[in-house]
């Protein structure tokens, strides 16, 4: 997805990288655990994508507004 489309749903380029990386790891874990039947804690991809790349899927989810995040307070 285009960066301007991503920035409509995140605060900064940095946030898009962090959120996409974390979501890509979740998608990876979902597919990894799919055969084991223990995928309850991992959400499947929230969009239909032509790509099989998990990072691309995560970025597409962000650009479509499917991902909501907040900063953790310390």
Secondary structure, DSSP 8 states (H G I E B T S, - for coil): --HHHHTTTSSSHHHHHHHHHHHHHHHHHHHHHHTTT--TTS---SS--S---HHHHHHHHHHTT---------
